[in-house]
């Protein structure tokens, strides 16, 4: 008979490299493998695991499978809890001994004392009582402190519980046992670091995840599989239904229930790993990880050093602010994540960014460029009527004054927005300075190089001609 006990909860360590953590954007699974033989196998599993969610795989025949009631997992926390309990009990015993001494003194007799010694004896008793009261007060304080520490540890969130699993196995020789179950309370956050250097013309991008689990004990030698998409549990195609034209398309009952019910994340409570509509098909594998319980671990996924061109982008179509922009082409995909943006060694800010595809020109921004002054003035705004052509024309013209307050030449891109008409009888024309580029969406770009302490002027406008009402 072979009796094995998992480190996930008691004594014996797992086989090196035999723990697999699979993390999708909406679910996570832990797989543990053991060398076993015929007989009883025991281990502990996290408290949230249920028999119906536990997948057991082995060449041995499983003749019995039971999962017991939750109990505290053996861990450094449990050792601290035992120490606190012992300290509280010892302080209580010391206080009880002191109280017993006090009762003995209170019952002491003054009989057979002559009148000459009574005063002296009373003084001695008084000193003893005073010492006893001081000692008692100190012991009461120690008891209170020990009790507070013990009570705090009893309600500590690190007090993780586990369930004992017992299997009865029948096989002819050594075999491999695999346990796989979904994980709750797994917190995984993606964070990317963009570090730009204007002088070197470079951009370094680091992709990492920050992972925290609360299984009660640390996991050692873990292999992590990280997927950039949701877990796919569909095994069969949707049921066929006829299509009756000019009638509402019926929705399957399952879809109606899903739309009416609040979303439930059964396997990753509180996890911050949902990528949403911008899910990728990337897959990451990291081996040899040590993941302590209740501790956040940074896991590097990828890094790439890229050439980058820096300029200043002005959103004239919005607030008219100047922003430092980096243009680059990733060699490998960069997933959507919380970004940390560093320029010249200084952290300038952070925020979510969209994914970047490999081999495609991309842009990231490093906050406002305070060296560029932007002034926008409305120069013309009027409407005229052409009676003979039965049209009405509105003219709008702005003038930008851009000032370079830096000590170096600044490359600036001013972006503005032309209106777009969906009606063929409405004509829109661009006026003012000719833009360098114009997109189908109506975005126009003016590209300038401004020397130190110099100003540049850009005139942007348009006319809208439409039939008289």
N, C-alpha and C positions, 0 to 999 in steps of 0.2 A: 504494500500500500504506500502510495506517495502522497504526502501532505505538503502543499505549497501555500505560502501566504504572501500576498502582494505587498510591495512597499507602499503602494497607494494606501496602505492604510495600517500595516502592522510592521513586519520585520524584514522578510527576505526581499532583496532587490529584484526588479524586473530584468529580463534579459537586455543587454546593452543594445540600443538602437531598435528595440521592439515596441516602441510606443509611437503611434501615428496620430497626429492631430490634423484633421481636415476641416478647413474653415471656408465656407461659402459666404456670400453677402447676406444671407438670411438664416443660415444654420451652421452648426459645427458638430463634429463627431470625433470621439476619441476611440482609438483601437489599441488594445493591449494584447500582447502575445506571450505565452508561457510554454515552457517545456513541461509536459505532464506524462503521467503513466496511469495505469489502471488503479482505481481506488478513489479516495475522497480528495477533492480539491476545494480549498477555502481561500477566499480573498474578500476584501471590502470594496464596495463601490460607493460613489457619492450618494447622498441622501435622496436626491431627486430622481435617481434611476429606478425604473419600474421593470418588472419582468417582461411585460409586453413590448417595451422599447429596447430591451437587451437582446442583441443578436449573438448567439453562441455558435462557433464554428470549430469543428475538430474531427479528425478521422476516428477518434474514439466515440463510442456510443454513449450518449448522455442518458443515464437511467433515472437521474433525479436532479431537479433544479429548484432551489428555494432561496428566497431573499428575506432576511430577517428584519426586525424592527430597528429603527435608527439608534445609533450610539455615538458617543464622542470619538472622533478619530484620534489615534495616538499621534501626537505632534509636539513640537516645542511649546505650542500654546497650552496643551493639556498638562505638560510638565510645570509650566508657570502657574496654572490653576491649582495643581496639587500642592505646590510650594506655598501659595497664598492661603490655601485651606489649612495646611499644617501650622503656618505662622499664626493664623487666627485662633486655632484650637490651643496652641501653646500659650498665647497671650491670655486666653480665657482661663486656662488652668492656673497660671501664675496669679491672676486676680482672685480666683477662688481660694487659693492658699493664703493670700494676704487677708482676705475677709475672715478666714478661719482663725488666723492669728489675732485679729481684732476682737473677735468674739471671746477668745480665751482671756485677753487682757481685761475685757469688760466684766468677766466673771471672777477675776482675781479678788481674794479676800484680804482685808486689812486687819483681821483678828490677830490677837496675840502681839500686837504692836504697842509699845509703851508710848506715852504721850510725847516724850522727847523725840521719838523717831517718826511720828506721823507726818510732821511737816516736811521732813527730808524725803520720806517715801512718796508723798504726794507730788513733790517736785520731780522725782525720778519717773513716776508714772506719767506725769504730764509730758516730759520729754519723749518718752517712748510712744505715747499716743500721737504726738505731733509728727514724729518720724513715720509712724505707720500711716497716718493720713496723707502725708506727702507721697509715700511710696504707692499708696492706693490710687491717688490721683494720676500718677504717672502711668500705672498699669491700666487704668481705665482709658487713658488717652491712647495707649498702645493697642488696646483691644478695638477701639473705635477706628483707628487708622487701618488695622489689619482687616477689619470687617468691611470697610469701604473698598479696599483694594480687592478683596475676595468677591464682593458683590459686583464690582465693575467688570472683573474678568468673566464672571458667570454670564453677563449680558453682552460680552464683547462679540462683534460681528465675526471675529476670527474663530469663534467656537463652532467649527464645522462638524457636521455629523455624517456618518457613513452607515451603510447597510451591509451586514455580513452576507456574502453569497456562498452557498454550498452546492457543489456539483458532485454527483457520483458518476465516475467514468469507467468504461469497460473497453479495454483494447489489449492487443497482444504485445505491444512494446512502446517505447518512447514515442510521443506524438506532440504535435503543436496545437495549442488551444488559443483561439482568438475570441476576444470579447470586444464588441463594438456597441456604443450607445451614444445618443445625442447629449450634448453638453448644454447646461443652463449657466447663467451668470458668467458668461464669457464676454469680456469687454475688449474690443479690438478697434483701434483708431488708426487711420492712415494719415501720415504726415510727410509732406515733401518739402525739401529745402532747396531754394534757388539762391545761389550765391554768385552775384555778378561783379565783374571787374571792368570798369569803363576803360581804364588805361591799357590793360592787357587785351581788351576785346574778347573776353571769355565769359562763359557761364557754366557753373558746376551745378548739377542737379542730383540730389540724393533722395531716394525713395525709401521710406521706413514704415514699419508698423509698431504700435505700442500695444502690447498684449497683457491682459490681466485675467487670471482665472481664480476661482474660489472653491477649489476641490478639497481644501483642508490640508493637503500636503504638497510638496514640490514634485514636479515631474522632471525626470532626468533622462538625458539621451533621447530627446523627442525629435522626430522628423515632422516638420510642418509642411502641409500642402495647402497653399493659399490660392483660392480661385477668385477671379474677377467677375463672377456671375453667380446667380442664385442657384440653389440646389434644385435639380430637376427630378421631381418624383412622379411625373406622368409616364406611365408604361404603355398606354394604349391611346389610339386616336379618339377624338370626340365622336359621339354617336351621330350617324347620318340622319338628317331630317330633310324632308322635301322643301323646296323653295316655291312659295306661291306668290307670284308677282302681284304688285299693288296691294299687298297685305303686310302688316308689321311682321318683322322677322322674330319668331319666338326665341326666347333665351332659355337655355338649359336651367333646370332648377338649381344646379350647383353654382352657376354663374350668378343667379339672382340672390342666392344666400350669401355669396361672397361679397356682392355689392352692398347688401343691407347690413352685414355684420361688421363690427369693428375689427381691424386687422389684429391677429394674434400671433405673436412670435413665440412659438413653443420651445424653441431650442436655444435661443440667445437672448434671454431677458436682459433688457438694458444695454444690449450691445450696440455700438455705434459703427456698424459696418455696412449699412445699406448704401449701395452706390446709386440706385435709382435708374433713371432712363439711360444714363451714360455708362452702362455696364460694359466691361471689356471681356475679352476671351483670354486674358493673360493668366498664366499659371506660374506660381513660384514654388520652389522646393528648397527648404533649408533644413539641414541635418545637424544633429549633435547639440540641440538646444536644451538648456536647463531653465525650467520655468517654475520659480518659487510660488507658493500659494500666497494670494493677497499682495503680491508685489508686481509693479509694472515693469516690464522688460522691453527695451527697444531692440527691434530686430531689423537690421539693414536688409533691404531687398535688392537695391541696385544703385549704381552711381555712374554718371557719365560727364565727361568734360567736353564742352562744345565751344566752337567759335561763335561769337555773337557781335552784332552791330547795335550800337546804342544811339538813340536819338531822343528828341523830345516831341511828344504827341499832345496836341491841343484839341480838346473836344469843343470846338466852336459851336456845334449843334446842340450842346447841352449847357454846361456851366462856364465854358470858356476857361478851363484850368489847364495848366501845363503839367504833363506827367512824363517821368523817365521811362523809356520803353526799350526793351531788348528784343531784337529779332534773331531767331535761331532756328536750326533744323535738328530735331531730336534724331539720334541714331537708333534709339529704342523707344517703344511707347512709354508714355508717362500717364498713369491713371489719375482720375479725379481724386482730390484729397484736400485736406487743410494744408495750405502752403505757408511757409516761412520765408520771407524775402529779405535778403541781406545784400547790401551794396557797399563796396569799399570797406568791408569788415564790420559795418554797422547794421543792426536790425532796423529795418524801416517799417515793418508791419507784417500782418498775416491775414489770411482769408481763404475761402474755398476757391479753387480754380477748376476749370473744365479739363477734360483729358486732352493730351496731345498725341497725335499719331506719328509714328516714325516716318522719316524722310519727307515730312511735310513742313513748310515754313510756318512758324508759330511766333507768338508774341507773349511776353510777360511784362508786367509793369511794376515799378519800384517806387511808387508814390509820387508826390508832387515835386516838380523842379522849381524851387524857390528862386532860382537865378533868372528865370524868364518871366518878364512882366507882360501881361495881356490886357489890352484895352479894346473894347468893342463899342463902336458908336454907330447909331442909326443915322445915315446921311440922307436917304430918300425914302419916302413912304407916301405914295399918293395913287389915286385911281383916276383914269381918264376914260372918256366915252367917244367912240367913233360912230357917229350916226349913220354915215353912208354904208359902213360895213356891218352895222348893227352888232358891234362888239364892245366889250368893256375890258380895259387893261389895268392891272395893278402892278406897280413897280416898287420893289423893295431893294435897298442897297445898304450894306454895312461896310464899315472900314475898321480893319484891325490894325493896331499899332503894337508891335512886338519888340520888347527891349531885352537885350542881353546884358545882364549884370554880372556875368561870370568873367573870369580872366582868360577863357579859352573860347574858340569858335564853337558855336552851338548849331547842330543840325536839327531843324524843326520841321514837323509835319503838322499843318493846320487842316483839320477835318471839318467840313460843313455839310449841310443837308439841303439838297434841292427837293422841292415838292414833286410828287409823281401823280399824274392824272390817269384815271381809268377810262375817261371819256375821250373819244376821238375828236370832239369839237372844242376841247380845251387845250390850248397850246402853252407850253412852258419853255422859256428860253433863259439860258444863263447869261448874266451880264457881269461887268467888272473885269478883274484880272482873270486870264485864262488858267484854269486849274491844270495841274500836271496829270492827274488821273480822275476819271469819273466812272462809277460803277452803275450797274443796272438798277440798283436800289436807291440811287440818287445821292450816294456819298461822293463828295469831291475832296481832293487832296491838293494842298499847296505845299511844295517842298522848298525850304529856304536854308541858307547858311548865313548866320548872323555873327559878325565879329564882336569882340568884347567892347562894351560900352556903346554899341551902335543900336539903331532902331531900324525896323523893317515894316513896311506898310503893305497890307493886302486888302483889296476891295472885292467883296463878294456880294452878289445879288442875283435877282431873277425877276422876270415878268410873267404874269399869268394873264392870258387873254382868253376870254370866254364869250359866248353869245349873250346878248342882252336878255334879261328875263322877260 
